[in-house]
Amino acid sequence: MNTKNLVISGVGGQGIILLSNLISEVALSNGLDVKKSEVHGMSQRGGSVVSFVRFGEKVSSPLVPLKSADIIISMELMEGYRWKEYIKNDGIAILNDYRLPPPAVAMGNIKYKNDIIEELKDSGVSVYSDNLVKKAIDLGNSRTVNVILFGMLSKFLDFDEKEYITALEKKVKPKFIEINKKAFILGKELINN
């Protein structure tokens, strides 16, 4: 298997680290070499969080080079846009079409773009997006957005579905397993439609 490069981004408190741990667990269970790197910043105050996950036969560095991410996953729209320079020209962006402006926007340092999805599509990136916060609330738990994204991601990686479920059972608290399994299945269905 060629090395897969993923960039996972969002705002603190959205579950980016859990999502990167779930992805890593699935790759490890397949005997792959996995490297992961995280930047938390002011995560507990709603600041930007990014995690790089790389896996393959042999991975030497946890950092994803510019223009080499196969997939960008973002739990907040602007955060997905901020990391666009990392994605390959023919890469995939899986985005939560939800706005939770990071502090840089609130302070006026940067302006929130209105045409993020269109700009990514125009650059040749395949974009899959939906308001996953609304879907998670409809499902019964607003904190399952990261696992909905995990389900969406599963449609682009060649791992058995049982391995994703096993990763959930290992990494999620027992009382939240069932709702997260439902969130995972919902994510898969969003790509089928």
C-alpha positions, 0 to 999 in steps of 0.5 A: 500500500502506498502511504496515505496522508490525511489532514484532520482539522477543526476547532477545539472541543470538536473531537479531532484528536479522537477522530485521528486516534480512530483512523490510526487504530484502523490502520494499525489493526491492518498491520500498517506503520502509522505516524500521527502529529497534532497541534492543539494550540488554544484548543480548549478556548475554541482555537484551531486544532489540526492532526496529521495521520500518515499510514502505509508499509513504512512511514518515516515522518508524521508530517504531511508535506504540502500538496500531498494530502490524499484526504482533508477532513474538517469539522469546521468549514473555514478550518478545512479551507485553511489547510487547503494547500496540503491537499493534492490536486486530485484529493478529497475534502470531507467537510462539515458544512458548519461555521464555528468561527475560530478566534482569528475571525472573531478578532478580525485578523482574517475574514470568513470566506463565503465560497469555500466549497466552490473554490475547492471544487474549482481547484479539482478537489472532490468535495463531500460536505453536509451540515453534520451538526444538524445530522448529529442532533437529529441522530440524538447526540451533537458530539458525534460529528467526528464519527459521522466524518469517520463513516464518510472517510471509510468509503475512501479507504480499503479497510473492512467495516468490522475494523472501524467498529472495533476501533470505536469499541476500543476508543469510545466510552462504553455508554456512547458506543451505540450512538457512535455506531449509528453515527458511523453508519450515517456517515457511510450512507451520506457518501452512498447518496 
